[in-house]
């Protein structure tokens, strides 16, 4: 007897209710797939956009570095005719005041140091803040670039204290750090000469360390002004390093406040005081008739409790007031 081994499979027949349910499920699956595809596409577009922004930033940074190196390279080598261009030749020699004797200096003799060109003559930046960041950043690149090359220049040291002529903005500045500070502080906003001198010293110590980091230059910065853990671990604009109050400095590094940079700079400078006794002279005459900075002034400036902001700052920036020292107007 022959047996039929072929099996006949009957097609599944769904009820109208089952068919309707299948159509609903198919639509839901298709909608979910479209949404998933759209989300992936948006994510890819966002990643591409971020990559383009990163590439543009890297290109602009690389261009600035190359321009900086190109601009400073003539200062490194012997020029045609055998004349050596030295950093000293770029500095003002018109000082009429003496630098305090026996000041420790940095870097050690023989380390190269570039001159600072004014990037705002003619005006090249949209704001004071942009000018400050670009000037300091460009100088930092130049200093660290020079430190990798053979020492071919006769380089003056960077003393612990600026000269009186630099503090008074006489000339262009006797060293790299002073040149930058004179350029940046030659503007309205400070209360008086005492505030200007005090700010000059604070910025001077910090920049000196940033340009030439060492245990010596770090030790010259008051402890309360040294970089905090937040500063060391968070990328931030250079200008925040000069804020006197550590809690406010950290908050600004973390961008907890929205500010208009130039307005904040003016308000902060105009409100700041170091509370120097009015009967104390800033400049004194030595036994040899040289005019020097009162030696008590750097000590006073280095004391955190002497710094404060006035009540005008507290009224304009009430959320920052708890992070600083506020003293009412006299």
C-alpha positions as CSV (number, residue, x, y, z in Angstrom):
1,X,0.0,0.0,0.0
2,X,1.4,3.3,-1.0
3,X,1.2,6.0,1.7
4,X,0.9,9.7,1.0
5,X,3.9,11.4,2.8
6,X,3.0,14.9,1.7
7,X,1.4,16.9,4.5
8,X,-1.1,19.5,3.6
9,X,-0.7,22.6,5.7
10,X,-3.7,24.7,6.1
11,X,-3.2,28.4,6.1
12,X,-4.0,30.2,9.4
13,X,-7.2,32.1,9.3
14,X,-7.5,35.0,11.7
15,X,-10.7,36.3,12.9
16,X,-11.6,39.9,12.1
17,X,-10.8,40.9,15.7
18,X,-7.3,39.3,15.4
19,X,-6.7,41.1,12.1
20,X,-7.6,44.4,13.6
21,X,-5.4,43.8,16.5
22,X,-2.5,42.9,14.2
23,X,-3.0,46.1,12.2
24,X,-2.9,48.1,15.4
25,X,0.3,46.4,16.5
26,X,2.0,46.9,13.1
27,X,1.2,50.5,13.2
28,X,2.6,50.9,16.7
29,X,5.8,49.0,15.6
30,X,6.2,51.2,12.5
31,X,5.6,54.4,14.5
32,X,8.2,53.3,17.2
33,X,10.7,52.4,14.4
34,X,10.2,55.8,12.7
35,X,10.7,57.6,16.1
36,X,13.8,55.6,16.8
37,X,15.2,56.3,13.4
38,X,14.5,60.0,13.8
39,X,16.1,60.1,17.2
40,X,19.2,58.4,15.8
41,X,19.3,60.8,13.0
42,X,19.0,63.8,15.3
43,X,21.8,62.4,17.5
44,X,24.0,61.9,14.5
45,X,23.4,65.4,13.3
46,X,24.1,66.8,16.7
47,X,27.4,64.8,16.9
48,X,28.4,66.0,13.5
49,X,27.6,69.6,14.5
50,X,29.7,69.3,17.7
51,X,32.6,67.7,15.7
52,X,32.5,70.6,13.3
53,X,32.6,73.1,16.1
54,X,35.5,71.3,17.7
55,X,37.3,71.2,14.4
56,X,36.7,74.9,13.9
57,X,38.0,75.7,17.4
58,X,41.1,73.5,16.9
59,X,41.8,75.2,13.5
60,X,41.5,78.7,15.0
61,X,43.7,77.7,18.0
62,X,46.3,76.2,15.7
63,X,46.3,79.2,13.5
64,X,46.8,81.5,16.5
65,X,49.6,79.4,17.8
66,X,51.3,79.4,14.4
67,X,50.8,83.1,14.1
68,X,52.3,83.6,17.5
69,X,55.3,81.5,16.9
70,X,55.8,83.2,13.5
71,X,55.5,86.6,15.0
72,X,58.0,85.9,17.8
73,X,60.5,83.8,16.0
74,X,62.6,86.8,14.7
75,X,63.3,87.6,18.4
76,X,65.1,84.3,18.8
77,X,67.9,84.3,16.4
78,X,70.8,86.4,15.0
79,X,69.5,88.9,12.4
80,X,71.3,89.7,9.1
81,X,74.4,91.6,9.8
82,X,75.1,89.7,13.0
83,X,73.0,91.8,15.4
84,X,71.4,89.7,18.1
85,X,67.9,90.8,19.0
86,X,67.5,90.6,22.8
87,X,64.4,90.7,25.0
88,X,66.0,93.6,26.8
89,X,66.0,95.6,23.6
90,X,62.2,95.4,23.6
91,X,61.8,96.8,27.1
92,X,61.6,100.3,28.3
93,X,64.9,101.8,29.5
94,X,63.5,105.0,30.7
95,X,62.9,104.1,34.3
96,X,63.6,107.0,36.7
97,X,63.0,105.0,39.8
98,X,65.1,102.3,41.4
99,X,64.0,98.7,41.7
100,X,64.3,97.4,45.3
101,X,67.7,95.8,45.8
102,X,68.2,92.0,46.2
103,X,64.7,91.0,45.0
104,X,64.6,87.3,44.1
105,X,63.9,86.9,40.4
106,X,62.6,84.3,38.0
107,X,63.4,82.8,35.5
108,X,67.0,82.0,36.0
109,X,69.5,83.9,33.8
110,X,69.7,82.3,30.4
111,X,66.0,81.4,29.9
112,X,64.5,83.1,26.9
113,X,61.5,85.4,27.2
114,X,59.6,87.1,24.4
115,X,58.5,90.7,24.1
116,X,54.8,91.5,24.3
117,X,53.2,93.3,21.4
118,X,50.1,95.3,22.0
119,X,47.3,93.6,20.3
120,X,45.0,96.7,20.6
121,X,47.1,99.2,18.6
122,X,45.2,99.6,16.4
123,X,42.2,98.1,18.2
124,X,41.8,94.5,17.3
125,X,39.3,93.1,19.9
126,X,35.7,93.6,20.5
127,X,36.0,94.1,24.3
128,X,38.4,94.5,27.1
129,X,37.8,90.9,28.2
130,X,38.7,89.5,24.8
131,X,41.8,91.6,24.7
132,X,42.9,90.5,28.1
133,X,42.4,86.8,27.4
134,X,44.1,87.0,24.0
135,X,47.1,89.0,25.3
136,X,47.8,86.7,28.2
137,X,47.1,83.5,26.3
138,X,49.4,84.6,23.5
139,X,52.1,85.5,25.9
140,X,51.8,82.1,27.6
141,X,52.2,80.3,24.3
142,X,55.3,82.4,23.5
143,X,56.9,81.8,26.9
144,X,56.4,78.1,26.8
145,X,57.5,77.9,23.2
146,X,60.7,79.9,24.0
147,X,61.4,77.6,26.9
148,X,61.9,74.7,24.5
149,X,64.5,76.5,22.4
150,X,68.2,77.1,23.1
151,X,68.8,80.1,25.3
152,X,70.2,82.6,22.8
153,X,69.0,85.8,24.5
154,X,70.3,87.8,27.3
155,X,67.2,87.8,29.5
156,X,66.5,89.9,32.5
157,X,65.0,88.2,35.5
158,X,61.4,88.8,36.6
159,X,61.8,90.3,40.1
160,X,59.3,89.4,42.9
161,X,58.1,93.0,42.9
162,X,57.6,95.4,40.0
163,X,59.5,98.7,39.9
164,X,57.9,101.9,41.0
165,X,58.1,103.2,37.5
166,X,56.0,100.2,36.3
167,X,53.5,100.7,39.1
168,X,53.1,104.3,37.9
169,X,52.8,103.3,34.3
170,X,55.9,105.2,33.3
171,X,57.2,103.6,30.1
172,X,56.1,100.3,28.6
173,X,57.3,98.1,31.5
174,X,60.6,96.7,32.6
175,X,59.7,93.1,32.1
176,X,57.2,90.8,30.4
177,X,54.7,90.7,33.2
178,X,54.7,94.4,33.8
179,X,54.2,95.1,30.1
180,X,51.0,93.1,30.1
181,X,49.7,94.5,33.3
182,X,50.4,98.1,32.3
183,X,48.5,97.5,29.1
184,X,45.5,95.9,30.9
185,X,45.2,98.3,33.8
186,X,45.6,101.5,31.9
187,X,41.8,102.1,31.9
188,X,39.2,103.8,34.1
189,X,37.5,101.9,37.0
190,X,39.9,101.9,40.0
191,X,39.0,103.9,43.0
192,X,42.4,105.4,43.6
193,X,46.2,104.9,43.3
194,X,46.3,102.5,46.3
195,X,43.8,100.2,44.6
196,X,45.7,100.4,41.3
197,X,49.0,99.5,43.1
198,X,47.4,96.7,45.0
199,X,45.8,95.2,41.9
200,X,49.0,95.5,40.0
201,X,50.8,93.4,42.7
202,X,48.1,90.7,42.8
203,X,48.1,90.3,39.0
204,X,51.8,90.5,38.9
205,X,52.4,87.6,41.3
206,X,49.8,85.4,39.6
207,X,51.1,86.1,36.1
208,X,54.7,85.6,37.1
209,X,53.8,82.1,38.4
210,X,51.6,81.3,35.3
211,X,54.5,82.2,33.0
212,X,57.2,80.6,35.0
213,X,55.7,78.0,37.3
214,X,58.1,77.0,40.1
215,X,58.1,76.5,43.9
216,X,59.6,79.9,44.2
217,X,57.1,81.8,42.1
218,X,54.2,79.9,43.7
219,X,55.4,80.7,47.2
220,X,55.3,84.4,46.3
221,X,51.5,84.2,45.7
222,X,49.5,84.7,48.9
223,X,48.0,81.4,50.0
224,X,44.4,82.6,49.5
225,X,45.2,83.6,45.9
226,X,46.8,80.4,44.9
227,X,44.8,78.2,42.4
228,X,42.1,76.2,44.2
229,X,41.3,72.6,43.4
230,X,38.4,73.8,41.3
231,X,40.7,76.0,39.2
232,X,43.2,73.2,38.8
233,X,40.6,70.7,37.6
234,X,38.2,72.9,35.6
235,X,39.0,74.7,32.3
236,X,38.3,78.4,32.8
237,X,39.1,81.9,31.4
238,X,42.4,83.3,32.7
239,X,40.8,86.4,34.2
240,X,39.1,84.4,36.9
241,X,42.5,83.6,38.4
242,X,42.7,87.2,39.6
243,X,39.5,87.3,41.7
244,X,40.6,87.9,45.3
245,X,37.9,85.9,47.0
246,X,38.3,82.1,46.7
247,X,34.6,81.2,47.0
248,X,33.7,83.8,44.3
249,X,36.6,82.6,42.2
250,X,35.4,79.0,42.3
251,X,31.8,80.1,41.5
252,X,33.0,82.1,38.5
253,X,35.1,79.2,37.3
254,X,32.1,76.9,37.5
255,X,30.0,79.6,35.7
256,X,27.3,79.8,38.4
257,X,26.6,83.4,37.5
258,X,25.6,85.0,34.3
259,X,27.5,88.3,33.9
260,X,28.4,90.9,31.2
261,X,32.2,90.5,31.5
262,X,33.2,94.2,30.9
263,X,30.5,95.5,33.2
264,X,31.5,93.1,35.9
265,X,35.2,94.1,35.5
266,X,34.4,97.7,35.9
267,X,32.0,97.2,38.9
268,X,34.4,94.9,40.7
269,X,37.4,97.2,40.2
270,X,35.4,100.3,41.3
271,X,34.1,98.6,44.5
272,X,37.4,97.0,45.5
273,X,39.6,98.3,48.3
274,X,42.6,97.0,50.2
275,X,42.0,99.3,53.2
276,X,45.5,100.8,53.3
277,X,45.8,103.4,56.1
278,X,45.6,106.8,54.7
279,X,48.5,108.1,56.8
280,X,50.8,105.5,55.4
281,X,52.9,106.5,52.3
282,X,52.9,104.3,49.3
283,X,56.3,105.4,48.1
284,X,59.2,106.1,50.4
285,X,62.7,107.6,49.9
286,X,65.7,105.5,50.9
287,X,68.9,106.7,52.5
288,X,70.4,106.8,49.0
289,X,67.5,109.0,47.9
290,X,66.0,106.3,45.6
291,X,62.2,106.2,45.5
292,X,60.9,102.7,46.3
293,X,57.6,101.0,47.2
294,X,56.9,101.1,50.9
295,X,57.9,97.5,52.1
296,X,54.9,97.3,54.3
297,X,52.5,97.6,51.3
298,X,53.2,94.2,49.7
299,X,52.7,92.6,53.2
300,X,49.4,94.5,53.6
301,X,48.3,93.4,50.1
302,X,49.1,89.8,50.9
303,X,46.8,89.8,53.9
304,X,43.4,88.5,52.9
305,X,41.5,90.3,55.7
306,X,42.5,93.7,54.2
307,X,40.5,93.2,51.0
308,X,36.9,94.0,50.6
309,X,34.2,95.3,48.3
310,X,31.8,98.1,49.0
311,X,28.0,97.9,49.4
312,X,27.4,99.1,45.8
313,X,28.8,95.8,44.6
314,X,26.5,93.9,47.0
315,X,23.4,95.8,45.7
316,X,24.2,95.1,42.1
317,X,25.3,91.5,42.6
318,X,23.3,90.3,45.6
319,X,23.9,86.6,44.9
320,X,27.7,87.1,45.0
321,X,27.7,89.1,48.2
322,X,27.8,86.1,50.5
323,X,31.0,84.9,48.7
324,X,33.0,88.1,49.4
325,X,33.8,90.5,52.1
326,X,31.5,93.6,52.0
327,X,32.3,96.8,53.9
328,X,30.1,99.9,53.8
329,X,31.3,103.2,52.4
330,X,33.3,105.2,54.9
